[in-house]
């Protein structure tokens, strides 16, 4: 899962750096056209006050989404944590699973919508889910 901050604070230089980083990631991720296993589980998630996610099958599809995004809105990490929580449970059918789940956050700063208490609560919930799945 790649989480890319598209809040308005990313406007300008940070946004340009994010676009370059995602383009470079696409080159690496899709380097082997015969490796189609990754394409079934790569979530590209742009977030601000909500998470907009796609599961891309090709480098072209991935880059089309990258080029179509524009920075706007505020930053809400809790939406990201909830997305991770939901999709990790779905991915593993709640039973845990062999293999790694990699999560990359690309951001310029802090959550601008949530209270510290709500962030800590969301982090604790996600941590508990991951710990529970790992134990299975």
Backbone as CSV, one residue per row, in Angstrom:
resi,resn,N_x,N_y,N_z,CA_x,CA_y,CA_z,C_x,C_y,C_z
1,UNK,0.847,-1.166,0.000,0.000,0.000,0.000,0.897,1.235,0.000
2,UNK,0.608,2.137,-0.904,1.315,3.407,-0.959,0.306,4.501,-0.635
3,UNK,0.584,5.256,0.424,-0.269,6.367,0.817,0.430,7.667,0.452
4,UNK,-0.180,8.435,-0.442,0.397,9.680,-0.927,-0.477,10.853,-0.490
5,UNK,0.125,11.760,0.243,-0.562,12.941,0.766,-0.918,13.869,-0.386
6,UNK,-2.212,14.155,-0.532,-2.625,15.126,-1.549,-3.333,16.321,-0.912
7,UNK,-2.971,16.616,0.330,-3.532,17.797,0.989,-2.906,19.057,0.393
8,UNK,-3.535,20.199,0.638,-3.096,21.444,0.005,-1.692,21.851,0.433
9,UNK,-1.244,21.432,1.604,0.112,21.790,2.035,1.179,21.175,1.131
10,UNK,0.806,20.211,0.319,1.737,19.568,-0.614,1.915,20.378,-1.899
11,UNK,1.152,21.450,-2.066,1.200,22.259,-3.278,2.618,22.780,-3.537
12,UNK,3.010,22.835,-4.802,4.318,23.375,-5.174,5.402,22.316,-5.151
13,UNK,6.533,22.652,-4.531,7.700,21.773,-4.496,7.435,20.393,-3.916
14,UNK,6.740,20.306,-2.765,6.460,18.966,-2.230,5.653,18.101,-3.195
15,UNK,4.691,18.712,-3.895,3.865,17.967,-4.845,4.709,17.463,-6.006
16,UNK,5.570,18.339,-6.513,6.440,17.931,-7.615,7.360,16.785,-7.184
17,UNK,7.894,16.860,-5.956,8.756,15.786,-5.438,7.968,14.486,-5.293
18,UNK,6.726,14.583,-4.841,5.874,13.394,-4.706,5.636,12.748,-6.067
19,UNK,5.342,13.555,-7.071,5.103,13.028,-8.416,6.347,12.313,-8.950
20,UNK,7.516,12.905,-8.727,8.767,12.281,-9.168,8.985,10.962,-8.424
21,UNK,8.737,10.973,-7.110,8.915,9.753,-6.305,7.986,8.639,-6.774
22,UNK,6.727,8.960,-7.016,5.769,7.940,-7.450,6.092,7.418,-8.848
23,UNK,6.569,8.297,-9.713,6.985,7.858,-11.047,8.162,6.899,-10.940
24,UNK,9.121,7.222,-10.074,10.259,6.326,-9.850,9.834,4.998,-9.247
25,UNK,8.896,5.047,-8.292,8.370,3.807,-7.718,7.714,2.943,-8.787
26,UNK,6.967,3.574,-9.677,6.305,2.831,-10.759,7.335,2.119,-11.622
27,UNK,8.434,2.799,-11.917,9.485,2.181,-12.732,10.045,0.940,-12.045
28,UNK,10.213,1.008,-10.722,10.740,-0.136,-9.973,9.700,-1.242,-9.805
29,UNK,8.501,-0.860,-9.414,7.449,-1.836,-9.130,7.065,-2.627,-10.380
30,UNK,6.981,-1.939,-11.477,6.525,-2.575,-12.716,7.685,-2.921,-13.646
31,UNK,8.897,-3.067,-13.097,10.087,-3.328,-13.920,10.016,-4.665,-14.643
32,UNK,9.424,-5.665,-14.006,9.336,-6.998,-14.612,7.904,-7.236,-15.081
33,UNK,7.642,-7.110,-16.382,6.272,-7.271,-16.877,5.719,-8.683,-16.689
34,UNK,6.582,-9.650,-16.392,6.123,-11.024,-16.177,5.707,-11.295,-14.735
35,UNK,5.965,-10.346,-13.847,5.617,-10.512,-12.431,4.261,-9.854,-12.184
36,UNK,3.196,-10.615,-12.405,1.865,-10.042,-12.248,1.288,-10.254,-10.854
37,UNK,2.020,-10.916,-9.965,1.504,-11.165,-8.617,1.318,-9.871,-7.833
38,UNK,2.241,-8.925,-7.963,2.145,-7.676,-7.210,0.925,-6.852,-7.639
39,UNK,0.505,-6.982,-8.873,-0.566,-6.144,-9.387,-1.913,-6.437,-8.744
40,UNK,-2.053,-7.597,-8.142,-3.318,-7.939,-7.500,-3.479,-7.296,-6.133
41,UNK,-2.391,-6.745,-5.590,-2.482,-6.252,-4.229,-1.863,-4.881,-4.003
42,UNK,-1.457,-4.189,-5.046,-0.852,-2.869,-4.885,-1.932,-1.801,-4.828
43,UNK,-2.081,-1.214,-3.647,-3.057,-0.155,-3.452,-2.333,1.184,-3.518
44,UNK,-2.727,2.039,-4.449,-2.230,3.411,-4.497,-3.319,4.278,-3.887
45,UNK,-3.011,4.859,-2.735,-4.006,5.576,-1.945,-3.609,7.040,-1.799
46,UNK,-4.327,7.913,-2.463,-4.149,9.337,-2.248,-5.083,9.752,-1.126
47,UNK,-4.597,10.592,-0.233,-5.434,10.977,0.898,-5.303,12.457,1.217
48,UNK,-6.397,12.992,1.705,-6.471,14.288,2.365,-7.508,14.101,3.472
49,UNK,-8.722,14.601,3.289,-9.769,14.349,4.287,-10.411,12.977,4.100
50,UNK,-10.082,12.306,2.990,-10.567,10.956,2.711,-9.473,10.207,1.961
51,UNK,-9.667,8.919,1.778,-8.718,8.096,1.034,-9.354,7.722,-0.303
52,UNK,-8.662,8.060,-1.384,-9.061,7.630,-2.730,-8.051,6.576,-3.157
53,UNK,-8.516,5.349,-3.371,-7.599,4.249,-3.649,-7.935,3.561,-4.960
54,UNK,-6.881,3.101,-5.619,-7.032,2.257,-6.800,-6.080,1.072,-6.651
55,UNK,-6.408,-0.001,-7.284,-5.491,-1.131,-7.394,-5.120,-1.206,-8.873
56,UNK,-3.904,-0.780,-9.162,-3.498,-0.687,-10.566,-2.918,-2.004,-11.055
57,UNK,-3.218,-2.338,-12.279,-2.733,-3.570,-12.904,-1.515,-3.322,-13.794
58,UNK,-1.347,-2.087,-14.261,-0.247,-1.782,-15.166,0.439,-0.485,-14.750
59,UNK,1.669,-0.322,-15.238,2.400,0.917,-14.983,1.652,2.100,-15.585
60,UNK,1.073,1.911,-16.751,0.356,2.996,-17.405,-0.850,3.450,-16.570
61,UNK,-1.572,2.484,-16.031,-2.725,2.810,-15.189,-2.269,3.543,-13.923
62,UNK,-1.205,3.061,-13.312,-0.637,3.687,-12.120,-0.256,5.141,-12.420
63,UNK,0.489,5.353,-13.499,0.954,6.698,-13.843,-0.196,7.620,-14.252
64,UNK,-1.224,7.078,-14.871,-2.394,7.887,-15.220,-3.031,8.452,-13.954
65,UNK,-3.147,7.625,-12.924,-3.707,8.097,-11.654,-2.789,9.144,-11.036
66,UNK,-1.484,8.893,-11.043,-0.530,9.845,-10.481,-0.684,11.208,-11.150
67,UNK,-0.769,11.216,-12.467,-0.859,12.477,-13.209,-2.205,13.177,-13.043
68,UNK,-3.236,12.440,-12.666,-4.573,13.034,-12.567,-4.847,13.717,-11.226
69,UNK,-3.988,13.517,-10.239,-4.247,14.038,-8.898,-3.790,15.487,-8.759
70,UNK,-4.462,16.225,-7.889,-4.117,17.609,-7.561,-4.232,17.789,-6.054
71,UNK,-3.333,18.571,-5.453,-3.410,18.782,-4.013,-4.590,19.679,-3.627
72,UNK,-5.289,19.263,-2.553,-6.393,20.059,-2.015,-6.789,19.483,-0.664
73,UNK,-7.410,20.272,0.142,-7.954,19.796,1.409,-6.933,19.716,2.531
74,UNK,-7.375,19.167,3.654,-6.555,18.996,4.853,-6.060,17.552,4.944
75,UNK,-5.309,17.235,5.997,-4.697,15.918,6.145,-5.364,15.140,7.266
76,UNK,-5.788,13.898,6.963,-6.434,13.052,7.961,-5.798,11.665,7.934
77,UNK,-4.881,11.417,8.885,-4.224,10.112,8.963,-5.176,9.019,9.440
78,UNK,-6.177,9.377,10.223,-7.097,8.364,10.746,-7.806,7.639,9.601
79,UNK,-8.185,8.357,8.568,-8.796,7.704,7.402,-7.841,6.670,6.807
80,UNK,-6.541,6.989,6.796,-5.544,6.038,6.283,-5.455,4.814,7.187
81,UNK,-5.375,5.036,8.494,-5.283,3.916,9.436,-6.504,3.008,9.319
82,UNK,-7.681,3.613,9.172,-8.906,2.817,9.025,-8.893,2.028,7.717
83,UNK,-8.397,2.634,6.649,-8.289,1.939,5.364,-7.358,0.731,5.500
84,UNK,-6.204,0.952,6.123,-5.247,-0.145,6.321,-5.894,-1.258,7.131
85,UNK,-6.523,-0.889,8.225,-7.158,-1.860,9.108,-8.157,-2.719,8.335
86,UNK,-9.027,-2.075,7.587,-10.061,-2.790,6.832,-9.456,-3.718,5.785
87,UNK,-8.518,-3.213,5.014,-8.020,-3.986,3.880,-7.029,-5.066,4.281
88,UNK,-6.308,-4.878,5.369,-5.437,-5.944,5.847,-6.279,-7.114,6.340
89,UNK,-7.351,-6.816,7.040,-8.252,-7.886,7.505,-8.881,-8.589,6.305
90,UNK,-9.343,-7.831,5.306,-9.917,-8.443,4.105,-8.879,-9.292,3.372
91,UNK,-7.668,-8.777,3.230,-6.603,-9.475,2.513,-6.285,-10.817,3.156
92,UNK,-6.322,-10.850,4.466,-5.972,-12.072,5.179,-7.191,-12.902,5.554
93,UNK,-8.379,-12.446,5.180,-9.629,-13.100,5.588,-9.712,-13.247,7.098
94,UNK,-9.068,-12.309,7.806,-9.076,-12.328,9.259,-8.290,-13.472,9.860
95,UNK,-7.507,-14.174,9.040,-6.801,-15.374,9.505,-5.288,-15.213,9.538
96,UNK,-4.789,-14.019,9.267,-3.346,-13.884,9.134,-2.927,-14.518,7.817
97,UNK,-1.709,-14.297,7.395,-1.268,-14.816,6.109,0.245,-14.768,6.047
98,UNK,0.836,-15.752,5.416,2.278,-15.704,5.217,2.597,-14.593,4.228
99,UNK,3.747,-13.999,4.390,4.177,-12.947,3.487,4.092,-11.582,4.138
100,UNK,4.621,-10.620,3.443,4.691,-9.273,3.971,3.609,-8.392,3.381
101,UNK,3.187,-7.451,4.168,2.350,-6.351,3.695,3.170,-5.100,3.940
102,UNK,3.510,-4.405,2.875,4.329,-3.200,2.978,3.442,-1.973,2.860
103,UNK,3.694,-1.013,3.739,2.925,0.224,3.752,3.908,1.378,3.688
104,UNK,3.741,2.233,2.686,4.609,3.383,2.490,3.762,4.646,2.618
105,UNK,4.197,5.561,3.477,3.541,6.862,3.610,4.442,7.923,3.014
106,UNK,3.896,8.724,2.121,4.597,9.862,1.543,3.818,11.114,1.950
107,UNK,4.409,11.912,2.832,3.710,13.071,3.381,4.709,14.167,3.723
108,UNK,4.201,15.373,3.876,5.059,16.494,4.262,4.837,16.931,5.706
109,UNK,3.960,16.251,6.423,3.726,16.783,7.757,2.816,15.968,8.626
110,UNK,1.915,16.665,9.253,1.092,16.110,10.319,-0.382,16.089,9.935
111,UNK,-1.120,15.307,10.681,-2.578,15.285,10.571,-3.087,16.660,11.012
112,UNK,-3.892,17.294,10.179,-4.404,18.634,10.499,-5.870,18.622,10.896
113,UNK,-6.482,17.445,10.977,-7.906,17.354,11.315,-8.185,16.684,12.654
114,UNK,-7.330,15.773,13.068,-7.646,14.913,14.206,-6.997,15.410,15.495
115,UNK,-7.626,15.082,16.604,-7.032,15.373,17.903,-5.959,14.330,18.198
116,UNK,-5.051,14.667,19.100,-4.020,13.699,19.489,-4.649,12.429,20.046
117,UNK,-5.688,12.586,20.862,-6.339,11.417,21.469,-6.937,10.505,20.399
118,UNK,-7.584,11.088,19.397,-8.188,10.252,18.353,-7.124,9.589,17.485
119,UNK,-6.001,10.269,17.255,-4.895,9.651,16.521,-4.309,8.476,17.289
120,UNK,-4.102,8.666,18.571,-3.564,7.587,19.406,-4.514,6.405,19.433
121,UNK,-5.805,6.679,19.535,-6.813,5.610,19.529,-6.798,4.838,18.202
122,UNK,-6.739,5.552,17.080,-6.720,4.903,15.762,-5.443,4.080,15.581
123,UNK,-4.308,4.600,16.044,-3.056,3.861,15.962,-3.122,2.588,16.803
124,UNK,-3.683,2.713,18.006,-3.796,1.545,18.893,-4.689,0.471,18.278
125,UNK,-5.780,0.891,17.658,-6.693,-0.061,17.010,-5.988,-0.795,15.870
126,UNK,-5.266,-0.059,15.048,-4.540,-0.676,13.937,-3.448,-1.613,14.462
127,UNK,-2.719,-1.163,15.449,-1.661,-2.000,16.031,-2.235,-3.301,16.586
128,UNK,-3.374,-3.215,17.268,-4.013,-4.418,17.832,-4.438,-5.369,16.712
129,UNK,-4.993,-4.837,15.638,-5.403,-5.682,14.511,-4.193,-6.383,13.907
130,UNK,-3.125,-5.644,13.668,-1.931,-6.238,13.074,-1.311,-7.281,13.998
131,UNK,-1.288,-6.997,15.286,-0.746,-7.957,16.246,-1.595,-9.226,16.270
132,UNK,-2.919,-9.061,16.251,-3.820,-10.201,16.249,-3.640,-11.059,14.999
133,UNK,-3.547,-10.433,13.850,-3.356,-11.172,12.603,-2.011,-11.871,12.565
134,UNK,-1.005,-11.231,13.110,0.345,-11.829,13.107,0.382,-13.083,14.003
135,UNK,-0.431,-13.080,15.052,-0.447,-14.207,15.980,-1.152,-15.432,15.400
136,UNK,-1.922,-15.251,14.339,-2.707,-16.370,13.780,-1.882,-17.219,12.851
